Amino acid sequence: MANNGNKNKQSQQKGELVLENVNRVFRIPGAPACHALKNCSLTVPRGSLTVLVGPSGCGKSTLANIAAGYDHADSGKVLLDGKPVTGPGRERIMVFQETALWPWMTVMKNATFGPTMLGGMNKSEAEAKAMALLEKVGLREFRDKYPAQLSGGMQRRAELCRALVMDPKVMILDEPFRGLDVMTRELMQEYLLTLYRETGLTMLFITSEIEEALFLGDQILVMTNLPGTVKTTVNVDLPRPRDFSVLSTERYRQIKSEVMESLYEEGAKIFAKLDGAGDLLGSCRAGG
Ligand SMILES: Nc1ncnc2c1ncn2[C@@H]1O[C@H](COP(=O)(O)OP(=O)(O)OP(=O)(O)O)[C@@H](O)[C@H]1O
């Protein structure tokens, strides 16, 4: 559960996301079917920052897309506050690996387009909300710039603001800081924690970086190789607010080794398959 004591009243309205025995098989003519998710279950508690880690290609993005309603499960349930998720909806906002800012719109237009077109907000209301968020992430002076005029880190921050202006119940972030240099990435993590603290939003954050998972998360869900499912839940009981001094604590090291052990076990299985069958793709075959 979330251990953030500073959340405002908004957090009471934020959503609990549950996946129950979700299966997803991709079928492409002429190729073996790929069982991406198999009986995958997880809970993202209301107001928590839950981090999902797993080996490359284990089904993390598939899970994110299904949770956001961009893709469907073949069987199983996806529930937000107990109600089935049947498609995309403004209560579940996704932030992707690559920037999705519209290049022809300024930062402010990018941030306010969604709430004015879909969210029932008038222009001045949306701009006030966007401005408050842009200020929190140091982009106040950049409101009239176009995405191409921003650095990669600035684009990611603008994107977080654009998602938050919609006031979703759950934010799903699929490796949003991938490709950023180390310093920018660390800065982004701190910005994300500030936004998390101030909005009390439920977040499902996907990453392949263990340090990032530990620095951000209330809990870490470790996935198996294909077919993907959640194999371990690790509670990250590090105090909040967090800064980088937490990285040198004994408790941090203990939790890190627990997560690494679980992940390495999956890595070892891949190598065992390479030695044995010599066919890594075998793990991808449906029902196999
Ligand atoms: N639309 C699709 N059609 C066919 N196969 C797909 C499709 N989407 C994903 N897959 C397959 O499903 C498996 C899981 O892919 P997914 O992108 O969810 O993994 P991932 O854990 O997010 O990977 P990474 O960490 O490398 O980004 C992969 O084997 C992938 O090739």
PDBQT file of the ligand as one rigid body, heavy atoms in Angstrom, charges set to zero:
ROOT
HETATM    1  N1  LIG A 301       0.725  -6.621 -31.786  1.00  0.00    +0.000 N 
HETATM    2  C1  LIG A 301       1.487  -7.698 -31.607  1.00  0.00    +0.000 A 
HETATM    3  N2  LIG A 301       1.462  -8.713 -32.502  1.00  0.00    +0.000 NA
HETATM    4  C2  LIG A 301       2.205  -9.807 -32.321  1.00  0.00    +0.000 A 
HETATM    5  N3  LIG A 301       3.019 -10.005 -31.268  1.00  0.00    +0.000 NA
HETATM    6  C3  LIG A 301       3.110  -9.027 -30.355  1.00  0.00    +0.000 A 
HETATM    7  C4  LIG A 301       2.339  -7.829 -30.468  1.00  0.00    +0.000 A 
HETATM    8  N4  LIG A 301       2.607  -7.051 -29.401  1.00  0.00    +0.000 NA
HETATM    9  C5  LIG A 301       3.508  -7.725 -28.661  1.00  0.00    +0.000 A 
HETATM   10  N5  LIG A 301       3.801  -8.920 -29.229  1.00  0.00    +0.000 N 
HETATM   11  C6  LIG A 301       4.700  -9.936 -28.679  1.00  0.00    +0.000 C 
HETATM   12  O1  LIG A 301       4.319 -10.159 -27.334  1.00  0.00    +0.000 OA
HETATM   13  C7  LIG A 301       5.471 -10.317 -26.531  1.00  0.00    +0.000 C 
HETATM   14  C8  LIG A 301       5.450  -9.295 -25.411  1.00  0.00    +0.000 C 
HETATM   15  O2  LIG A 301       5.688  -8.005 -25.973  1.00  0.00    +0.000 OA
HETATM   16  P1  LIG A 301       5.699  -6.686 -25.090  1.00  0.00    +0.000 P 
HETATM   17  O3  LIG A 301       5.999  -5.547 -25.994  1.00  0.00    +0.000 OA
HETATM   18  O4  LIG A 301       4.450  -6.630 -24.307  1.00  0.00    +0.000 OA
HETATM   19  O5  LIG A 301       6.930  -6.962 -24.101  1.00  0.00    +0.000 OA
HETATM   20  P2  LIG A 301       7.728  -5.948 -23.158  1.00  0.00    +0.000 P 
HETATM   21  O6  LIG A 301       7.968  -6.669 -21.889  1.00  0.00    +0.000 OA
HETATM   22  O7  LIG A 301       7.027  -4.643 -23.084  1.00  0.00    +0.000 OA
HETATM   23  O8  LIG A 301       9.081  -5.767 -23.970  1.00  0.00    +0.000 OA
HETATM   24  P3  LIG A 301      10.244  -4.661 -23.770  1.00  0.00    +0.000 P 
HETATM   25  O9  LIG A 301      10.674  -4.703 -22.342  1.00  0.00    +0.000 OA
HETATM   26  O10 LIG A 301      11.339  -5.162 -24.683  1.00  0.00    +0.000 OA
HETATM   27  O11 LIG A 301       9.682  -3.341 -24.191  1.00  0.00    +0.000 OA
HETATM   28  C9  LIG A 301       6.688 -10.189 -27.452  1.00  0.00    +0.000 C 
HETATM   29  O12 LIG A 301       7.105 -11.492 -27.808  1.00  0.00    +0.000 OA
HETATM   30  C10 LIG A 301       6.139  -9.457 -28.643  1.00  0.00    +0.000 C 
HETATM   31  O13 LIG A 301       6.827  -9.831 -29.817  1.00  0.00    +0.000 OA
ENDROOT
TORSDOF 0
